[in-house]
Amino acid sequence: MTRILNRQLILSKGLRIEHPVDTTIAAHNAVIKDTNGTTAVNVFGANGAPANLTITSVDVIALDTTAGNITPKVNGNTVVTIAKGTASGALVGGVTLANTTVKAGDAVTILSSSAGNARVRIHYTFDTA
């Protein structure tokens, strides 16, 4: 059960998220995780996404000088592929997103095509209507 109480979105798993006071009726959030080379990293942990959500943007910050492609996925389907260059600390944003609808429990993962790693920031919204 998901409900709103005092401007907070309260999910069935007890997660509380501050709800903005605007007309969009959507709670905007971000999650930040580091890649682990070519090993997929679960963004929301082993239980998957905490609720139905929509990914709205993805950015990566290079953590080293090894080039590679950073790929966030939803249930194995690519959301966007972002080319991470060889400049450590460089910020690159994803341009064209696909497969952005995430259902509660869906696996959201990130991985690199090389040993190079990045810090990945995924922005998303909860539909609270």
C-alpha positions as CSV (number, residue, x, y, z in Angstrom):
1,M,0.0,0.0,0.0
2,T,1.3,3.4,-0.9
3,R,-0.1,6.6,0.6
4,I,0.7,10.2,1.2
5,L,0.8,11.6,4.7
6,N,2.0,15.2,5.6
7,R,3.6,15.6,2.2
8,Q,5.5,12.3,2.5
9,L,5.0,9.4,0.1
10,I,4.9,6.3,2.4
11,L,5.6,3.0,0.6
12,S,4.5,-0.4,1.8
13,K,8.1,-1.2,2.7
14,G,8.2,1.7,5.1
15,L,10.3,4.0,2.9
16,R,9.3,7.6,3.3
17,I,9.9,10.2,0.6
18,E,9.3,13.9,0.9
19,H,6.6,15.0,-1.5
20,P,7.0,18.4,-3.3
21,V,4.2,20.9,-3.0
22,D,3.5,21.5,-6.7
23,T,0.9,20.5,-9.3
24,T,2.8,17.6,-10.8
25,I,1.6,15.2,-8.1
26,A,4.9,13.3,-8.4
27,A,7.7,12.8,-5.9
28,H,11.1,13.4,-7.5
29,N,14.1,11.4,-6.2
30,A,17.6,10.3,-7.1
31,V,19.7,7.3,-6.3
32,I,23.5,7.2,-6.6
33,K,25.6,4.0,-7.0
34,D,29.1,3.2,-8.2
35,T,29.7,0.6,-10.9
36,N,31.8,-2.5,-10.2
37,G,33.5,-3.0,-13.5
38,T,31.7,-5.5,-15.7
39,T,29.7,-6.9,-12.7
40,A,26.1,-5.7,-12.6
41,V,25.2,-3.7,-9.4
42,N,21.6,-3.7,-8.1
43,V,20.6,-0.1,-7.7
44,F,17.8,-0.8,-5.3
45,G,19.3,-3.9,-3.7
46,A,18.2,-7.6,-4.0
47,N,14.4,-6.8,-3.6
48,G,14.4,-4.5,-6.7
49,A,12.6,-1.2,-7.0
50,P,10.6,-0.1,-3.9
51,A,7.6,1.0,-5.9
52,N,6.4,1.8,-9.4
53,L,8.6,4.6,-10.8
54,T,9.7,6.4,-13.9
55,I,13.4,7.1,-14.7
56,T,13.7,10.7,-15.9
57,S,17.5,11.1,-16.3
58,V,20.8,9.4,-15.8
59,D,24.3,11.0,-15.3
60,V,27.7,9.4,-14.7
61,I,30.9,10.8,-13.2
62,A,34.1,9.0,-14.2
63,L,35.9,7.6,-11.2
64,D,39.1,6.6,-13.1
65,T,40.8,7.1,-16.5
66,T,39.7,3.8,-18.1
67,A,37.2,4.4,-20.9
68,G,34.0,2.4,-21.1
69,N,30.3,2.4,-21.6
70,I,28.1,2.7,-18.6
71,T,24.7,1.0,-19.0
72,P,21.8,1.2,-16.6
73,K,19.2,-1.5,-17.3
74,V,15.7,-2.4,-16.1
75,N,15.1,-6.1,-16.1
76,G,18.0,-6.5,-18.5
77,N,16.6,-3.9,-20.9
78,T,18.9,-1.0,-21.6
79,V,17.8,2.4,-20.4
80,V,20.7,4.4,-21.9
81,T,24.4,3.8,-22.8
82,I,26.7,6.6,-21.7
83,A,30.3,6.7,-23.0
84,K,32.7,7.3,-20.0
85,G,35.9,8.9,-21.2
86,T,39.4,8.9,-19.8
87,A,39.1,12.0,-17.7
88,S,38.5,11.1,-14.1
89,G,35.8,13.3,-12.5
90,A,34.2,14.2,-15.9
91,L,30.3,14.4,-15.8
92,V,28.4,13.0,-18.7
93,G,24.6,12.8,-19.0
94,G,22.5,10.3,-20.9
95,V,20.7,11.8,-23.9
96,T,18.0,9.4,-25.1
97,L,16.3,7.2,-22.6
98,A,14.3,4.0,-23.3
99,N,12.7,1.4,-21.0
100,T,12.1,4.0,-18.3
101,T,9.0,2.5,-16.6
102,V,9.9,0.5,-13.5
103,K,7.4,-1.7,-11.6
104,A,7.8,-2.4,-7.9
105,G,10.3,-5.3,-7.5
106,D,11.9,-4.8,-10.9
107,A,15.7,-5.2,-11.1
108,V,17.5,-2.0,-11.9
109,T,21.2,-2.5,-12.5
110,I,24.2,-0.6,-13.7
111,L,27.4,-1.9,-15.2
112,S,30.5,-0.9,-17.2
113,S,31.7,-2.4,-20.4
114,S,35.3,-2.3,-19.0
115,A,37.2,-2.3,-15.8
116,G,36.6,1.5,-15.6
117,N,34.1,2.6,-13.0
118,A,31.7,5.6,-12.6
119,R,29.3,7.0,-10.1
120,V,25.9,6.8,-11.6
121,R,23.0,9.1,-10.6
122,I,19.5,8.0,-11.6
123,H,16.7,10.5,-11.2
124,Y,13.2,9.1,-11.0
125,T,9.6,10.0,-10.1
126,F,6.9,8.2,-8.1
127,D,3.5,8.8,-9.5
128,T,1.4,9.7,-6.5
129,A,-1.9,10.3,-8.2
